[in-house]
């Protein structure tokens, strides 16, 4: 009998898998102390980021059913 794989619930809430198999994530440094950050910097932090290949492997193991 094989063990069932469970999804890591923290990872499930933080990452989305695109149609091409890449993993989208939000940017850090956008929660507080925003007054000293330039509008351009804050605007670029709004867009989702794409994980690097090194991190993608780890996140894929946490999301086995996606």
N, C-alpha and C positions, 0 to 999 in steps of 0.2 A: 504494500500500500504506500503510495507516494504522499509526501507531506503537501498540504495545501499552502500555496504562497499567499501571503497577505500583503495588501498595499500599505505602504507607510503613509499614514493619514496626514502627517505634517507635510510630506512631499506632495501629496495629492492636492493640498490646498494652495501650494506655492508655485507649482509648475504645470504647464500645459504643453501637450505634444502637437506640433504642427502637422499638416498633411504630408510634408516631405520628411517627417521623422525628426526634425530638429526640436529642441526643447526651449520654450519661452519662459522667461522669468522676469520678475520686477527688479528695478534698480534699488540699491540701498542709498542711504544718505538723503532721503526725501521726507523724513518724518518730523524733524524739529530743527531749531536753529537755522531757519530759512532766510533770515534777514540779511545775513552776510553773503549769501549765495546769489550769484547774478541771475537775472531772469532767463538768460539763455541756458545756463547750466540747469536750472530747475525745469525748463521746458524740455530739454533733452532727456532728463530723468523720467519724464512721463511715459515715454515709449518703452515697450517691453524690450528686454535684452535677449540675446540668444546665448545659451551656454556654450562654453568651449568643449572641444572633443574630450578633453581630459575629465571634465565634470559630467559630461553626458553619460558616460558608462556607469558612474555611480548612481545617478538619478534613475536610469533605466532599471537598475536592480531593485530600486525602491518602488517602481511602478510597473510590476510585471504584467498587468492585464491591460495596459493602455497601448 
